[in-house]
Amino acid sequence: MSFDLELKAVAIAQAAKEYAYYERKSSGLGERFIAALVEGYGTLKQNPFFQVRKAPYRYLKLRKFPHRLIYEVQGQSVIVYQLRHTKRKSHRKYGP
C-alpha cells in the first residue's frame, strides 16, 4: 500500500535552508542530507505509522542527520508539516 505525500511550503523551505547550511559546511554533505531526506519520504510513502508524539502529529528521524520530519496521516495522505532539528527548541504546536 502506497500513501500520497504532501509537503507544506514551510517543510520545503526548511529543507532548502538545511541543504545550504550543510553544503557550506562541507562540499557534498548537502547532497547526503537530501539523500537522507528522500529516503525518509520513501519510508513515509510505504509505512507512515511511526510514533505519535503530540496527537495527531508523528515523527520520523532522518538517518545520520539530527533532523526529524513532523507529519500527519489523513486517510491515504501523509502531510509533512516541518523538518525540525532535534537539538533546537521544539515548536509549541508540534511538540518536542
N, C-alpha and C positions, 0 to 999 in steps of 0.2 A: 504494500500500500504506500503510495507516494502522496505527500502533502504539498500544497501550494505554499510558496514562500513570498511574503510581502515585507519589504524593507521600508521603514519610515525614513523620511529625509534626515532626521537627526542621526539615525544609525549610520547612514551613508556618509554624512559629514564627519562624524566621529572616526569612522574607519579611514577616511582620507587624511584626517589630521594625524592619526597614529601612523599611517603609512609614511607620511612626510617626515615625521619625527624619527622613525626607525631608519629611513634612508639617509637622513643627515647624520645619524649616529654611526652607521656603517653601511657601505655600499652592498646591496644585495639583501640586507636584513629586512627591508620593507617588502621585498618580494616574498621572503619566507613568511612574513606576517600575513600577507594576502593569501598565500597558500594555506596557512592555518585557518584563516577566516573562511575561505572557500570550502575547506574540509568540514568546518563547523556547520556551514549552510547545508552541505550534503547530508550530514548527520541529522540535522533537523528535518530535512525533507523525508528521510527514511523512518526515523523514530524520534518524534519531538517530546516524548513523555518522560522528561527528566524531572528533577526535584522541584517542588513548588516551595518557594521561599516566602513570598508575600502574595497570597491569593489575589488574582488569578495568574500572577507572573511566575515564570520558570526561568532557570539559569542553565546555561551551558558554558563551561570553561573551555577556552581555546587551548589546544595542545602547544606546549612550550612557550607560551606568552602569558603574562599576567592580566589577561582580559577575560571577560565573560559576556555572552550575549544574553540580553534580557528580552524575553519573548512571551507570547501568549498563544495558546492553541484555541481556535474557534472553528469547530467543525472540521473541515478538511484544509483549513488555512492555518499557517503559522505566521504570526505578525511579530517581526523583530522591531522592538522599540528603541533599544540602545545597545551600544557597545561600551562597556564600562571597564576601567582599570581596577583591578581588585585591591590595590593599595591606596586608592583615593577615597575621599569621603563619599559615603553612599547617598543615593537620591531618596528623598522622602517618600516619593510615590512608589518606587520600585523596590525599596527595602535595602538591606545590607549587601 
